[in-house]
Structures are given as C-alpha cells and as structure tokens.
Amino acid sequence: MKTSVIYCKDSNTKGIIDFYITSENESIYMFSQKYRRSTYDYYRNGVLLKDAFNYKKIHNDKAIMNVIKRFSPSISYIEKAYSVSIMNKTICAN
C-alpha cells in the first residue's frame, strides 16, 4: 500500500462526518455517516491505510467496526472512478 491516509472532517451538516482518503497528494471524498464521537476521535487526525483495517487497535468499538466495513467498497469505487491505485492488490494488477 502507498502511504495513503484516511481521515474524517466535520461536515457543514449537523450530526454528519465526512471521510476522505489522501492519494497522490489529493484528498478524495469517500462517504458520509452519522456522527459518533468515538469514530470522529479515532479518524480526525488521520489513520494510515495499513492501520485502518486493523481491528486490534479499535478495542471492539462497534461504530468503528462499521466504518471499517465500508472502506473496501469505497476504495474500490474510488480506484475505478478516479483511475488511481490505492491498495496493494490494485498496484500489483496494473
């Protein structure tokens, strides 16, 4: 994996946070979801992509587990839509 970072920002809509991934020096919107403090605190400063799928670091927090489940489909869509390589398997396939 490249040094991609997943982070969230508070959106202009009350109670919603937006998730972004950095790829090749640009931030790409992934998805939005309802605000959960634990999720916001974990991702607000950014998490490396290689650590984003690590369930050990989240200490069984259900809100963060649900976010992790949304990463793979979102990243796959971004790779196709923006023609960028983010995951190792995509980099190897190209």
N, CA and C atoms as an extended XYZ file, in Angstrom:
282
Properties=species:S:1:pos:R:3:atomname:S:1:resname:S:1:resid:I:1 pbc="F F F"
N         0.828       -1.173        0.000 N   MET     1
C         0.000        0.000        0.000 CA  MET     1
C         0.878        1.244        0.000 C   MET     1
N         0.433        2.232       -0.680 N   LYS     2
C         1.133        3.503       -0.643 CA  LYS     2
C         0.844        4.167        0.698 C   LYS     2
N         1.437        5.308        0.936 N   THR     3
C         1.207        5.987        2.204 CA  THR     3
C        -0.067        6.812        2.139 C   THR     3
N        -1.177        6.148        1.983 N   SER     4
C        -2.475        6.807        1.977 CA  SER     4
C        -2.968        6.943        3.412 C   SER     4
N        -3.711        8.007        3.661 N   VAL     5
C        -4.244        8.277        4.987 CA  VAL     5
C        -5.744        8.458        4.870 C   VAL     5
N        -6.473        7.843        5.786 N   ILE     6
C        -7.921        8.022        5.861 CA  ILE     6
C        -8.202        8.934        7.040 C   ILE     6
N        -9.011        9.956        6.799 N   TYR     7
C        -9.350       10.873        7.875 CA  TYR     7
C       -10.798       11.331        7.716 C   TYR     7
N       -11.318       11.917        8.787 N   CYS     8
C       -12.681       12.437        8.723 CA  CYS     8
C       -12.681       13.903        9.117 C   CYS     8
N       -13.679       14.600        8.612 N   LYS     9
C       -13.888       16.010        8.948 CA  LYS     9
C       -15.357       16.208        9.261 C   LYS     9
N       -15.609       17.162       10.128 N   ASP    10
C       -16.984       17.525       10.435 CA  ASP    10
C       -17.556       18.242        9.222 C   ASP    10
N       -18.690       17.785        8.739 N   SER    11
C       -19.299       18.412        7.562 CA  SER    11
C       -20.106       19.628        7.997 C   SER    11
N       -20.622       20.349        7.047 N   ASN    12
C       -21.462       21.509        7.354 CA  ASN    12
C       -22.838       21.098        7.850 C   ASN    12
N       -23.208       19.852        7.603 N   THR    13
C       -24.490       19.334        8.056 CA  THR    13
C       -24.354       18.855        9.496 C   THR    13
N       -25.235       19.283       10.358 N   LYS    14
C       -25.150       18.922       11.765 CA  LYS    14
C       -25.324       17.417       11.952 C   LYS    14
N       -24.415       16.819       12.702 N   GLY    15
C       -24.509       15.404       13.025 CA  GLY    15
C       -23.963       14.474       11.959 C   GLY    15
N       -23.224       14.993       10.990 N   ILE    16
C       -22.673       14.169        9.908 CA  ILE    16
C       -21.168       14.412        9.819 C   ILE    16
N       -20.397       13.341        9.633 N   ILE    17
C       -18.965       13.477        9.376 CA  ILE    17
C       -18.661       12.873        8.009 C   ILE    17
N       -17.695       13.463        7.331 N   ASP    18
C       -17.279       13.023        6.004 CA  ASP    18
C       -15.919       12.348        6.100 C   ASP    18
N       -15.766       11.253        5.366 N   PHE    19
C       -14.496       10.533        5.336 CA  PHE    19
C       -13.798       10.781        4.014 C   PHE    19
N       -12.484       10.969        4.081 N   TYR    20
C       -11.649       11.238        2.915 CA  TYR    20
C       -10.443       10.330        2.950 C   TYR    20
N        -9.862       10.088        1.782 N   ILE    21
C        -8.611        9.362        1.682 CA  ILE    21
C        -7.653       10.213        0.855 C   ILE    21
N        -6.407       10.273        1.292 N   THR    22
C        -5.407       11.010        0.518 CA  THR    22
C        -4.717       10.024       -0.413 C   THR    22
N        -4.611       10.412       -1.657 N   SER    23
C        -3.954        9.580       -2.648 CA  SER    23
C        -3.222       10.494       -3.610 C   SER    23
N        -1.924       10.281       -3.724 N   GLU    24
C        -1.097       11.071       -4.635 CA  GLU    24
C        -1.311       12.563       -4.424 C   GLU    24
N        -1.218       12.990       -3.190 N   ASN    25
C        -1.295       14.405       -2.788 CA  ASN    25
C        -2.651       15.063       -3.028 C   ASN    25
N        -3.703       14.297       -3.126 N   GLU    26
C        -5.037       14.875       -3.222 CA  GLU    26
C        -5.981       14.138       -2.280 C   GLU    26
N        -6.946       14.858       -1.754 N   SER    27
C        -7.945       14.264       -0.873 CA  SER    27
C        -9.172       13.920       -1.691 C   SER    27
N        -9.635       12.687       -1.529 N   ILE    28
C       -10.793       12.204       -2.271 CA  ILE    28
C       -11.879       11.821       -1.268 C   ILE    28
N       -13.080       12.338       -1.495 N   TYR    29
C       -14.223       12.047       -0.638 CA  TYR    29
C       -14.591       10.566       -0.759 C   TYR    29
N       -14.829        9.916        0.387 N   MET    30
C       -15.226        8.503        0.386 CA  MET    30
C       -16.721        8.354        0.670 C   MET    30
N       -17.150        8.784        1.843 N   PHE    31
C       -18.558        8.666        2.230 CA  PHE    31
C       -18.834        9.528        3.456 C   PHE    31
N       -20.104        9.674        3.769 N   SER    32
C       -20.536       10.388        4.971 CA  SER    32
C       -21.288        9.426        5.867 C   SER    32
N       -21.298        9.747        7.136 N   GLN    33
C       -22.075        8.938        8.058 CA  GLN    33
C       -22.451        9.767        9.275 C   GLN    33
N       -23.351        9.223       10.073 N   LYS    34
C       -23.806        9.896       11.273 CA  LYS    34
C       -22.640       10.064       12.241 C   LYS    34
N       -22.605       11.197       12.922 N   TYR    35
C       -21.523       11.500       13.865 CA  TYR    35
C       -21.555       10.547       15.049 C   TYR    35
N       -20.432        9.963       15.333 N   ARG    36
C       -20.200        9.177       16.547 CA  ARG    36
C       -18.888        9.687       17.116 C   ARG    36
N       -18.900       10.037       18.376 N   ARG    37
C       -17.703       10.639       18.968 CA  ARG    37
C       -16.486        9.732       18.867 C   ARG    37
N       -16.644        8.447       19.141 N   SER    38
C       -15.501        7.529       19.097 CA  SER    38
C       -14.916        7.440       17.689 C   SER    38
N       -15.779        7.424       16.699 N   THR    39
C       -15.320        7.371       15.312 CA  THR    39
C       -14.603        8.653       14.939 C   THR    39
N       -15.168        9.782       15.299 N   TYR    40
C       -14.554       11.072       14.989 CA  TYR    40
C       -13.191       11.201       15.672 C   TYR    40
N       -13.125       10.833       16.946 N   ASP    41
C       -11.858       10.933       17.678 CA  ASP    41
C       -10.780       10.036       17.083 C   ASP    41
N       -11.163        8.870       16.596 N   TYR    42
C       -10.182        7.926       16.051 CA  TYR    42
C        -9.643        8.389       14.690 C   TYR    42
N       -10.487        8.948       13.851 N   TYR    43
C       -10.089        9.280       12.474 CA  TYR    43
C        -9.810       10.755       12.214 C   TYR    43
N       -10.051       11.644       13.160 N   ARG    44
C        -9.914       13.080       12.885 CA  ARG    44
C        -8.485       13.499       12.553 C   ARG    44
N        -7.486       12.853       13.133 N   ASN    45
C        -6.092       13.195       12.842 CA  ASN    45
C        -5.511       12.350       11.720 C   ASN    45
N        -6.287       11.432       11.207 N   GLY    46
C        -5.838       10.572       10.119 CA  GLY    46
C        -5.281        9.249       10.624 C   GLY    46
N        -5.544        8.215        9.865 N   VAL    47
C        -5.040        6.871       10.158 CA  VAL    47
C        -4.438        6.337        8.865 C   VAL    47
N        -3.233        5.794        8.954 N   LEU    48
C        -2.612        5.203        7.772 CA  LEU    48
C        -3.487        4.078        7.242 C   LEU    48
N        -3.508        3.929        5.951 N   LEU    49
C        -4.356        2.907        5.336 CA  LEU    49
C        -4.013        1.514        5.855 C   LEU    49
N        -2.735        1.244        6.050 N   LYS    50
C        -2.345       -0.087        6.537 CA  LYS    50
C        -2.862       -0.350        7.947 C   LYS    50
N        -3.094        0.702        8.743 N   ASP    51
C        -3.633        0.552       10.095 CA  ASP    51
C        -5.152        0.660       10.126 C   ASP    51
N        -5.745        1.147        9.066 N   ALA    52
C        -7.194        1.382        9.050 CA  ALA    52
C        -7.995        0.085        9.104 C   ALA    52
N        -7.420       -1.018        8.654 N   PHE    53
C        -8.123       -2.302        8.655 CA  PHE    53
C        -7.753       -3.172        9.851 C   PHE    53
N        -7.038       -2.631       10.821 N   ASN    54
C        -6.575       -3.377       11.979 CA  ASN    54
C        -7.632       -3.315       13.086 C   ASN    54
N        -8.300       -4.433       13.323 N   TYR    55
C        -9.359       -4.483       14.331 CA  TYR    55
C        -8.811       -4.477       15.756 C   TYR    55
N        -7.544       -4.812       15.943 N   LYS    56
C        -6.968       -4.862       17.291 CA  LYS    56
C        -6.885       -3.475       17.929 C   LYS    56
N        -6.677       -2.452       17.129 N   LYS    57
C        -6.477       -1.109       17.667 CA  LYS    57
C        -7.763       -0.399       18.073 C   LYS    57
N        -8.910       -0.935       17.698 N   ILE    58
C       -10.164       -0.222       17.971 CA  ILE    58
C       -10.873       -0.717       19.223 C   ILE    58
N       -10.375       -1.774       19.856 N   HIS    59
C       -10.889       -2.262       21.135 CA  HIS    59
C       -12.384       -2.566       21.105 C   HIS    59
N       -12.816       -3.292       20.069 N   ASN    60
C       -14.207       -3.748       19.926 CA  ASN    60
C       -15.232       -2.619       19.900 C   ASN    60
N       -14.879       -1.483       19.371 N   ASP    61
C       -15.814       -0.376       19.220 CA  ASP    61
C       -16.670       -0.642       17.980 C   ASP    61
N       -17.957       -0.866       18.189 N   LYS    62
C       -18.868       -1.236       17.097 CA  LYS    62
C       -18.986       -0.143       16.038 C   LYS    62
N       -18.968        1.115       16.450 N   ALA    63
C       -19.096        2.213       15.490 CA  ALA    63
C       -17.908        2.221       14.530 C   ALA    63
N       -16.712        2.019       15.048 N   ILE    64
C       -15.518        1.998       14.197 CA  ILE    64
C       -15.499        0.739       13.334 C   ILE    64
N       -15.970       -0.375       13.860 N   MET    65
C       -16.045       -1.609       13.064 CA  MET    65
C       -16.939       -1.407       11.843 C   MET    65
N       -18.045       -0.718       12.034 N   ASN    66
C       -18.955       -0.465       10.910 CA  ASN    66
C       -18.317        0.437        9.867 C   ASN    66
N       -17.492        1.381       10.301 N   VAL    67
C       -16.786        2.247        9.353 CA  VAL    67
C       -15.773        1.434        8.565 C   VAL    67
N       -15.045        0.555        9.235 N   ILE    68
C       -14.037       -0.275        8.572 CA  ILE    68
C       -14.676       -1.132        7.483 C   ILE    68
N       -15.869       -1.620        7.730 N   LYS    69
C       -16.576       -2.437        6.734 CA  LYS    69
C       -16.905       -1.650        5.474 C   LYS    69
N       -17.017       -0.345        5.579 N   ARG    70
C       -17.367        0.493        4.429 CA  ARG    70
C       -16.138        0.898        3.606 C   ARG    70
N       -14.937        0.704        4.145 N   PHE    71
C       -13.730        1.146        3.448 CA  PHE    71
C       -13.477        0.404        2.137 C   PHE    71
N       -13.515       -0.918        2.147 N   SER    72
C       -13.182       -1.685        0.937 CA  SER    72
C       -14.048       -1.325       -0.262 C   SER    72
N       -15.376       -1.318       -0.123 N   PRO    73
C       -16.185       -0.929       -1.289 CA  PRO    73
C       -15.929        0.514       -1.729 C   PRO    73
N       -15.721        1.405       -0.783 N   SER    74
C       -15.469        2.807       -1.127 CA  SER    74
C       -14.146        2.970       -1.860 C   SER    74
N       -13.118        2.285       -1.381 N   ILE    75
C       -11.803        2.368       -2.013 CA  ILE    75
C       -11.846        1.752       -3.405 C   ILE    75
N       -12.536        0.636       -3.557 N   SER    76
C       -12.666        0.015       -4.881 CA  SER    76
C       -13.340        0.961       -5.865 C   SER    76
N       -14.392        1.631       -5.419 N   TYR    77
C       -15.085        2.586       -6.287 CA  TYR    77
C       -14.160        3.751       -6.663 C   TYR    77
N       -13.423        4.277       -5.696 N   ILE    78
C       -12.512        5.400       -5.949 CA  ILE    78
C       -11.440        5.002       -6.953 C   ILE    78
N       -10.908        3.798       -6.813 N   GLU    79
C        -9.867        3.330       -7.741 CA  GLU    79
C       -10.389        3.282       -9.171 C   GLU    79
N       -11.620        2.851       -9.345 N   LYS    80
C       -12.198        2.781      -10.689 CA  LYS    80
C       -12.576        4.163      -11.211 C   LYS    80
N       -13.218        4.960      -10.373 N   ALA    81
C       -13.723        6.257      -10.813 CA  ALA    81
C       -12.620        7.273      -11.085 C   ALA    81
N       -11.574        7.264      -10.261 N   TYR    82
C       -10.506        8.250      -10.388 CA  TYR    82
C        -9.246        7.692      -11.057 C   TYR    82
N        -9.258        6.425      -11.393 N   SER    83
C        -8.101        5.758      -12.011 CA  SER    83
C        -6.829        5.939      -11.191 C   SER    83
N        -6.936        5.665       -9.894 N   VAL    84
C        -5.787        5.711       -9.006 CA  VAL    84
C        -5.590        4.339       -8.378 C   VAL    84
N        -4.383        4.051       -7.951 N   SER    85
C        -4.078        2.796       -7.270 CA  SER    85
C        -3.835        3.093       -5.801 C   SER    85
N        -4.646        2.487       -4.947 N   ILE    86
C        -4.536        2.748       -3.514 CA  ILE    86
C        -4.111        1.488       -2.764 C   ILE    86
N        -4.734        0.378       -3.052 N   MET    87
C        -4.428       -0.878       -2.354 CA  MET    87
C        -3.310       -1.628       -3.080 C   MET    87
N        -2.616       -2.487       -2.341 N   ASN    88
C        -1.523       -3.289       -2.912 CA  ASN    88
C        -1.994       -4.161       -4.067 C   ASN    88
N        -3.154       -4.788       -3.923 N   LYS    89
C        -3.614       -5.705       -4.959 CA  LYS    89
C        -3.885       -4.969       -6.272 C   LYS    89
N        -4.298       -3.716       -6.186 N   THR    90
C        -4.531       -2.930       -7.391 CA  THR    90
C        -3.207       -2.517       -8.020 C   THR    90
N        -2.241       -2.174       -7.184 N   ILE    91
C        -0.933       -1.761       -7.683 CA  ILE    91
C        -0.269       -2.933       -8.410 C   ILE    91
N        -0.380       -4.129       -7.836 N   CYS    92
C         0.223       -5.324       -8.446 CA  CYS    92
C        -0.476       -5.711       -9.740 C   CYS    92
N        -1.779       -5.477       -9.832 N   ALA    93
C        -2.547       -5.874      -11.014 CA  ALA    93
C        -2.255       -4.965      -12.215 C   ALA    93
N        -1.830       -3.749      -11.955 N   ASN    94
C        -1.591       -2.797      -13.047 CA  ASN    94
C        -0.245       -2.979      -13.655 C   ASN    94
